[in-house]
Amino acid sequence: MASLVWNNKLNPTVDLINIHFDKINECIKHIHDDIEDPERSCEHTNELINQLEQLFELHFMYEEQLLEGINYPSVNEQKKRHSLFLKTFEPVKLESGQCHSPNFMNSLTKIRLDFVSNMNDDTMKLCDYIIDSYR
């Protein structure tokens, strides 16, 4: 049976990625709170959408550097997936003047679901790669 010995050098990386996820989820929660308040201006929501996009960009940049650092073979594929994901913000920005509409909410939900799906898939692939590298 194969085993994996934990490398403490990974601890700061994991902590930082968890901070990214926490900040992303916190921003999404604030956006949902804004949308639920019909009195809230869409201008504030737009600022949060821009902040969310920047948080994703920061997270992806860090992840790509991490993957390159461990010579992950699919890093270029991952960069393309990140780029495609960031394009999902375009419809949200186009609808940003109507931040209380169902279309806006659906677009925002798609971003969140795409990220969670992407994150789960990427995490599994990365774990498999690390485990295979230590065998």
Backbone torsions as a table, in degrees:
resi	resn	phi	psi	omega
1	MET	NA	131.1	-180.0
2	ALA	-77.4	146.6	176.2
3	SER	-132.5	158.9	-179.1
4	LEU	-122.2	124.1	177.4
5	VAL	-91.2	126.3	-177.7
6	TRP	-66.8	132.7	177.6
7	ASN	-101.6	116.2	-177.2
8	ASN	-61.5	-18.0	176.7
9	LYS	-63.1	-23.0	179.6
10	LEU	-77.7	-19.6	-176.2
11	ASN	-54.6	-50.6	179.7
12	PRO	-62.2	-34.5	179.1
13	THR	-63.8	-48.2	-179.7
14	VAL	-62.9	-43.4	178.6
15	ASP	-60.4	-42.9	-179.0
16	LEU	-66.4	-41.5	177.5
17	ILE	-63.7	-39.7	176.1
18	ASN	-62.2	-37.9	176.3
19	ILE	-63.5	-43.0	176.8
20	HIS	-56.3	-50.1	-177.9
21	PHE	-62.0	-40.3	178.6
22	ASP	-62.2	-44.1	-179.8
23	LYS	-66.3	-39.9	177.8
24	ILE	-62.9	-47.9	179.8
25	ASN	-64.4	-37.5	177.7
26	GLU	-63.8	-42.4	179.1
27	CYS	-64.8	-42.4	178.3
28	ILE	-61.7	-39.9	178.1
29	LYS	-62.3	-43.3	178.4
30	HIS	-62.7	-38.2	178.1
31	ILE	-64.2	-45.6	178.8
32	HIS	-62.4	-39.4	176.7
33	ASP	-61.6	-41.7	177.8
34	ASP	-61.5	-44.8	-176.6
35	ILE	-65.3	-36.7	-178.9
36	GLU	-70.3	-18.3	179.7
37	ASP	-98.2	101.1	-176.4
38	PRO	-64.3	-17.3	178.3
39	GLU	-82.4	-14.7	-176.6
40	ARG	-74.3	137.3	179.5
41	SER	-70.2	143.0	176.8
42	CYS	-71.2	-19.1	178.8
43	GLU	-60.8	-43.9	178.4
44	HIS	-64.1	-41.9	178.3
45	THR	-61.4	-40.6	178.8
46	ASN	-60.5	-41.3	177.8
47	GLU	-62.1	-40.3	178.2
48	LEU	-67.0	-38.0	177.6
49	ILE	-62.0	-43.9	177.4
50	ASN	-62.7	-40.2	178.2
51	GLN	-64.3	-42.0	179.3
52	LEU	-61.9	-44.3	178.8
53	GLU	-60.8	-41.4	178.4
54	GLN	-65.4	-38.0	177.4
55	LEU	-63.0	-41.6	177.1
56	PHE	-64.7	-43.7	179.0
57	GLU	-59.4	-44.0	178.4
58	LEU	-61.9	-46.9	179.4
59	HIS	-60.5	-46.3	-178.5
60	PHE	-65.1	-39.8	178.5
61	MET	-60.7	-45.9	179.6
62	TYR	-63.6	-45.5	-179.2
63	GLU	-61.1	-42.9	-180.0
64	GLU	-63.9	-39.3	176.6
65	GLN	-64.1	-41.2	178.4
66	LEU	-62.2	-46.3	-178.9
67	LEU	-64.1	-40.7	177.2
68	GLU	-64.2	-37.0	-179.1
69	GLY	-65.0	-26.3	178.4
70	ILE	-104.4	12.4	178.8
71	ASN	56.8	41.6	178.4
72	TYR	-63.0	125.0	-171.5
73	PRO	-67.0	-23.8	-176.5
74	SER	-104.8	27.3	-175.5
75	VAL	-62.7	-36.9	179.8
76	ASN	-68.3	-37.6	174.9
77	GLU	-62.8	-40.4	179.5
78	GLN	-63.8	-42.1	178.6
79	LYS	-61.1	-39.5	178.1
80	LYS	-64.8	-42.0	178.6
81	ARG	-63.6	-39.4	177.1
82	HIS	-62.2	-44.7	-179.9
83	SER	-61.2	-44.1	177.8
84	LEU	-62.8	-41.1	178.6
85	PHE	-60.9	-44.9	-178.5
86	LEU	-63.2	-24.7	177.2
87	LYS	-70.2	-17.9	178.3
88	THR	-68.5	-10.7	176.6
89	PHE	-76.9	-20.9	-176.4
90	GLU	-58.1	-49.1	178.4
91	PRO	-61.7	-37.0	180.0
92	VAL	-63.3	-42.5	-179.9
93	LYS	-67.4	-35.5	178.1
94	LEU	-66.4	-32.3	-178.6
95	GLU	-94.5	6.6	-170.9
96	SER	-63.9	-22.0	176.5
97	GLY	-74.1	-10.4	-179.6
98	GLN	-123.9	53.3	-170.8
99	CYS	-66.6	-8.8	179.3
100	HIS	-103.1	7.4	-176.9
101	SER	-85.1	155.9	176.7
102	PRO	-61.6	-36.7	179.1
103	ASN	-61.2	-42.8	179.4
104	PHE	-62.7	-45.3	-179.5
105	MET	-62.9	-40.9	178.4
106	ASN	-63.9	-41.5	178.9
107	SER	-64.1	-40.9	178.8
108	LEU	-66.3	-41.0	177.7
109	THR	-63.2	-39.2	178.2
110	LYS	-61.1	-41.4	178.2
111	ILE	-58.9	-47.4	-177.7
112	ARG	-64.8	-44.3	180.0
113	LEU	-65.9	-41.1	177.7
114	ASP	-61.1	-40.6	-179.4
115	PHE	-67.0	-46.2	-179.2
116	VAL	-62.6	-43.9	179.0
117	SER	-62.7	-46.4	179.3
118	ASN	-61.5	-45.9	-178.0
119	MET	-61.7	-45.6	-179.3
120	ASN	-63.7	-44.6	179.8
121	ASP	-64.1	-46.6	-179.1
122	ASP	-64.0	-40.7	-179.6
123	THR	-62.8	-42.5	179.4
124	MET	-64.2	-43.6	179.5
125	LYS	-63.9	-43.4	-179.5
126	LEU	-64.9	-42.8	178.2
127	CYS	-61.3	-43.8	177.6
128	ASP	-60.3	-42.2	-179.8
129	TYR	-63.5	-44.6	-179.5
130	ILE	-64.1	-44.7	179.8
131	ILE	-62.6	-44.6	179.0
132	ASP	-64.0	-32.4	-179.6
133	SER	-69.3	-26.9	-177.7
134	TYR	-93.2	-2.8	-178.4
135	ARG	-76.9	NA	NA
